[in-house]
Amino acid sequence: MDIEIRTFNGKSPDFALAMEIRQKVFVVEQHVPENLEHDEFDEQAMHVLLLADGLPVGTGRFFADPQRDETARLGRVAVLREYRGLRLGQVLIATLLDEIKKSGRFCRVLIHAQTAVVELYARFGFEKIGEEFYEAGIAHYEMIYLIK
């Protein structure tokens, strides 16, 4: 499988491809209300698009947390169902963390990780903070990653 990674901001033509993936994964598959899926951070965020053999199959984003200095918010990490189990989520997370580190702006990363993928983030060094909570009807944990 030939993997290509693209990084871009919310004004790129690739943004529409990322939104199609998010629509399929979050709105259609996980029943997240559309008004919760699209937010004011999309335009300012740095996005990653993962293509497998030329097809857009995964995405994620990060942005500066408006309430915490030197903190990046990671989120909207999604891989199309038919491409799961191929370690593409790991490629996405590694790429997003690399981009966050390269920016030189952040000392920590926060994410609201769905409970089902907490262990995936833990493999990268994320740690749970606080108790499980529900967001858009889905169980989550807030997790933190400290940049060294």
Residue frames as qw, qx, qy, qz and C-alpha x, y, z in Angstrom:
[[0.000, 0.891, 0.455, 0.000, 0.00, 0.00, 0.00],
 [0.406, 0.332, -0.003, 0.851, 1.39, 3.39, -1.03],
 [0.299, -0.765, -0.470, 0.323, 0.88, 5.95, 1.77],
 [0.273, 0.466, 0.065, 0.839, 0.88, 9.72, 1.23],
 [0.299, -0.650, -0.504, 0.484, 0.50, 12.30, 4.00],
 [0.181, 0.587, 0.201, 0.763, -0.62, 15.87, 3.34],
 [0.268, -0.524, -0.489, 0.644, -0.70, 18.68, 5.88],
 [0.074, 0.469, 0.380, 0.794, -2.75, 21.80, 5.29],
 [0.116, 0.142, 0.457, -0.870, -4.90, 24.48, 6.89],
 [0.365, 0.475, 0.717, -0.355, -8.67, 24.87, 6.72],
 [0.388, 0.711, -0.046, -0.584, -8.54, 26.85, 3.47],
 [0.096, -0.357, 0.833, 0.411, -6.88, 24.11, 1.40],
 [0.678, 0.129, -0.426, -0.585, -8.77, 22.13, -1.26],
 [0.426, 0.072, -0.891, 0.142, -7.77, 19.02, 0.76],
 [0.259, -0.061, 0.561, -0.784, -10.03, 20.26, 3.56],
 [0.734, 0.090, -0.118, -0.663, -13.11, 19.01, 1.68],
 [0.691, 0.165, -0.702, -0.047, -11.57, 15.52, 1.48],
 [0.159, 0.114, -0.771, 0.606, -10.87, 15.53, 5.22],
 [0.464, 0.007, 0.302, -0.833, -14.43, 16.65, 5.91],
 [0.764, 0.095, -0.444, -0.458, -15.82, 13.78, 3.81],
 [0.519, 0.094, -0.807, 0.264, -13.90, 11.30, 5.98],
 [0.062, -0.028, 0.610, -0.789, -15.09, 12.96, 9.19],
 [0.620, 0.025, -0.063, -0.782, -18.68, 12.99, 7.90],
 [0.757, 0.066, -0.609, -0.227, -18.56, 9.24, 7.18],
 [0.476, 0.047, -0.765, 0.432, -16.85, 8.27, 10.45],
 [0.016, -0.071, -0.566, 0.821, -18.35, 10.64, 13.00],
 [0.475, 0.116, 0.066, -0.870, -21.74, 11.72, 11.64],
 [0.745, 0.104, -0.457, -0.474, -22.85, 8.63, 9.68],
 [0.643, 0.068, -0.750, 0.141, -21.11, 5.79, 11.53],
 [0.325, -0.112, -0.685, 0.642, -20.98, 7.15, 15.10],
 [0.166, -0.749, -0.604, -0.218, -24.11, 9.33, 14.93],
 [0.310, -0.365, -0.215, 0.851, -22.40, 12.51, 16.13],
 [0.264, 0.856, 0.398, -0.200, -24.72, 15.45, 15.41],
 [0.605, 0.520, 0.186, 0.574, -23.41, 17.38, 12.42],
 [0.069, -0.925, 0.004, -0.374, -23.53, 20.68, 14.31],
 [0.666, -0.693, 0.265, 0.081, -21.08, 19.22, 16.87],
 [0.866, 0.084, 0.277, 0.408, -18.74, 17.73, 14.28],
 [0.446, 0.554, 0.131, 0.691, -17.97, 20.98, 12.45],
 [0.413, -0.788, -0.295, 0.350, -16.69, 23.80, 14.65],
 [0.107, 0.991, -0.069, -0.031, -14.97, 27.16, 14.71],
 [0.503, -0.641, 0.509, 0.278, -11.53, 25.56, 15.09],
 [0.819, 0.315, 0.427, 0.217, -11.50, 23.91, 11.66],
 [0.436, 0.880, 0.019, 0.189, -10.39, 27.06, 9.88],
 [0.113, -0.882, 0.435, -0.144, -7.43, 27.77, 12.19],
 [0.845, -0.318, 0.431, 0.015, -6.38, 24.14, 12.71],
 [0.155, 0.531, -0.769, -0.321, -3.54, 22.31, 11.00],
 [0.904, 0.109, 0.199, -0.364, -5.02, 19.25, 9.32],
 [0.172, -0.385, 0.868, 0.263, -3.47, 15.99, 8.17],
 [0.839, 0.300, -0.014, -0.455, -4.88, 13.89, 5.34],
 [0.415, -0.332, 0.832, 0.158, -3.72, 10.31, 4.84],
 [0.731, 0.430, -0.228, -0.478, -4.07, 8.77, 1.39],
 [0.606, -0.211, 0.763, 0.082, -3.67, 5.04, 0.71],
 [0.440, 0.204, 0.735, 0.473, -3.00, 4.19, -2.92],
 [0.050, 0.201, 0.335, 0.919, -4.20, 7.69, -3.82],
 [0.391, -0.607, -0.574, -0.386, -7.50, 7.46, -1.91],
 [0.153, -0.495, 0.390, -0.761, -8.24, 9.71, 1.10],
 [0.683, -0.257, -0.680, -0.072, -8.77, 7.32, 4.02],
 [0.581, -0.513, -0.463, 0.430, -7.77, 9.14, 7.23],
 [0.117, 0.723, 0.007, 0.681, -7.55, 12.57, 8.79],
 [0.548, -0.573, -0.432, 0.430, -6.86, 14.45, 12.01],
 [0.154, 0.811, 0.038, 0.563, -6.19, 17.99, 13.19],
 [0.540, -0.438, -0.407, 0.592, -4.62, 20.10, 15.92],
 [0.074, 0.798, 0.125, 0.584, -4.87, 23.72, 17.02],
 [0.201, 0.235, -0.521, 0.796, -3.67, 25.96, 19.82],
 [0.314, -0.588, -0.728, 0.163, -5.91, 25.59, 22.88],
 [0.026, 0.705, 0.121, 0.699, -7.43, 29.05, 23.35],
 [0.596, -0.747, -0.059, -0.289, -7.64, 28.57, 27.14],
 [0.818, -0.481, 0.191, 0.251, -4.20, 27.09, 27.90],
 [0.143, 0.861, -0.442, -0.207, -0.82, 28.50, 26.96],
 [0.069, 0.534, -0.830, -0.144, 1.59, 26.26, 25.04],
 [0.524, 0.079, 0.816, -0.231, -1.09, 23.58, 24.66],
 [0.301, 0.139, -0.662, -0.672, -2.16, 21.89, 21.45],
 [0.697, 0.132, 0.485, -0.510, -5.59, 20.29, 21.10],
 [0.049, 0.184, -0.891, -0.413, -5.49, 17.13, 19.01],
 [0.533, 0.272, 0.616, -0.511, -8.70, 15.76, 17.60],
 [0.712, 0.522, 0.012, -0.469, -11.00, 14.62, 14.83],
 [0.057, -0.432, 0.871, 0.228, -8.67, 11.68, 14.19],
 [0.800, 0.256, 0.337, -0.426, -10.55, 9.31, 11.89],
 [0.044, -0.286, 0.860, 0.420, -9.83, 6.38, 9.58],
 [0.694, 0.090, -0.294, -0.651, -12.48, 4.99, 7.25],
 [0.835, -0.225, 0.391, -0.316, -13.90, 1.70, 8.52],
 [0.949, 0.315, 0.004, 0.010, -12.61, -0.39, 5.63],
 [0.521, 0.630, -0.411, 0.404, -9.02, 0.79, 6.31],
 [0.519, -0.680, 0.376, -0.357, -8.96, 0.14, 10.06],
 [0.932, -0.226, 0.280, 0.038, -6.65, -2.51, 11.42],
 [0.780, 0.492, 0.004, 0.387, -3.87, -1.51, 9.01],
 [0.590, -0.407, -0.154, 0.680, -2.05, 0.73, 11.53],
 [0.251, 0.583, 0.273, 0.723, -3.07, 3.87, 9.64],
 [0.411, -0.873, -0.209, -0.160, -4.35, 5.44, 12.86],
 [0.722, -0.493, 0.063, 0.481, -0.85, 5.07, 14.27],
 [0.507, 0.258, 0.284, 0.772, 0.58, 6.77, 11.18],
 [0.069, -0.802, -0.310, -0.506, -1.88, 9.64, 11.62],
 [0.575, -0.808, -0.107, 0.070, -1.14, 10.12, 15.32],
 [0.721, -0.254, 0.156, 0.625, 2.63, 9.95, 14.77],
 [0.358, 0.463, 0.316, 0.747, 2.36, 12.51, 11.96],
 [0.246, -0.866, -0.258, -0.351, 0.20, 14.86, 14.02],
 [0.674, -0.683, -0.012, 0.281, 2.59, 14.65, 16.98],
 [0.648, 0.018, 0.229, 0.726, 5.56, 15.31, 14.68],
 [0.151, 0.662, 0.310, 0.666, 3.83, 18.39, 13.25],
 [0.463, -0.860, -0.185, -0.107, 2.99, 19.64, 16.75],
 [0.728, -0.474, 0.092, 0.487, 6.61, 19.20, 17.85],
 [0.544, 0.263, 0.298, 0.739, 8.01, 20.80, 14.68],
 [0.018, -0.865, -0.302, -0.401, 5.90, 23.90, 15.27],
 [0.453, 0.134, -0.433, 0.768, 7.89, 24.59, 18.45],
 [0.273, -0.482, -0.046, -0.831, 4.84, 26.28, 19.98],
 [0.788, -0.414, -0.156, -0.428, 3.65, 23.65, 22.43],
 [0.017, -0.457, 0.821, -0.341, 4.83, 21.82, 25.56],
 [0.369, 0.102, 0.864, -0.327, 1.76, 19.60, 25.94],
 [0.347, -0.056, -0.643, -0.681, -1.01, 18.03, 23.87],
 [0.436, 0.106, 0.666, -0.596, -4.55, 17.37, 25.08],
 [0.351, -0.031, -0.724, -0.593, -7.14, 15.15, 23.46],
 [0.699, -0.023, 0.404, -0.589, -10.63, 13.94, 24.27],
 [0.184, 0.266, -0.905, -0.275, -9.96, 10.32, 23.26],
 [0.815, -0.134, -0.237, -0.511, -12.82, 7.93, 22.70],
 [0.672, -0.461, 0.536, -0.220, -12.59, 5.21, 25.34],
 [0.954, 0.241, 0.179, -0.016, -12.31, 2.57, 22.61],
 [0.710, 0.568, -0.150, 0.390, -8.95, 4.01, 21.45],
 [0.410, -0.878, 0.229, -0.094, -7.41, 5.10, 24.76],
 [0.839, -0.299, 0.362, 0.277, -4.84, 2.28, 24.55],
 [0.669, 0.555, 0.200, 0.451, -3.76, 3.44, 21.09],
 [0.045, 0.913, -0.111, 0.390, -2.96, 6.91, 22.44],
 [0.696, -0.669, 0.261, 0.003, -1.30, 5.41, 25.53],
 [0.891, 0.098, 0.208, 0.392, 1.20, 3.65, 23.23],
 [0.427, 0.686, 0.027, 0.589, 2.36, 7.11, 22.15],
 [0.383, 0.019, -0.464, 0.799, 2.79, 8.27, 25.75],
 [0.366, -0.478, -0.135, -0.787, -0.59, 9.91, 26.37],
 [0.171, -0.119, -0.851, 0.482, -1.91, 9.52, 29.92],
 [0.276, -0.670, -0.617, -0.307, -5.51, 9.67, 31.11],
 [0.070, 0.065, -0.420, 0.903, -6.45, 12.62, 33.30],
 [0.497, -0.005, 0.201, -0.844, -9.73, 12.55, 35.14],
 [0.532, 0.156, 0.791, -0.259, -12.71, 10.26, 34.85],
 [0.196, 0.271, 0.791, 0.512, -14.54, 8.93, 31.84],
 [0.275, 0.482, 0.266, -0.788, -17.11, 11.36, 30.42],
 [0.502, 0.488, 0.688, 0.191, -19.55, 11.44, 27.52],
 [0.064, 0.518, -0.209, -0.827, -19.27, 13.78, 24.57],
 [0.516, 0.274, -0.447, -0.677, -21.79, 13.57, 21.72],
 [0.912, -0.090, 0.054, -0.397, -23.09, 10.38, 23.35],
 [0.843, 0.298, -0.400, 0.200, -19.68, 8.63, 23.14],
 [0.743, -0.638, 0.001, 0.203, -17.50, 7.66, 26.13],
 [0.493, 0.717, -0.245, 0.427, -14.21, 9.60, 26.30],
 [0.668, -0.562, -0.132, 0.470, -11.22, 10.29, 28.51],
 [0.175, 0.959, -0.219, 0.041, -9.20, 13.46, 28.47],
 [0.905, -0.098, 0.054, 0.411, -5.58, 12.53, 27.86],
 [0.034, -0.959, 0.235, 0.152, -2.34, 14.50, 28.02],
 [0.874, 0.220, 0.015, 0.434, 0.98, 14.11, 26.22],
 [0.304, -0.883, 0.139, 0.330, 4.00, 16.06, 27.45],
 [0.693, 0.673, -0.125, 0.224, 6.48, 17.20, 24.82],
 [0.747, -0.524, 0.097, 0.397, 10.06, 16.65, 25.91]]
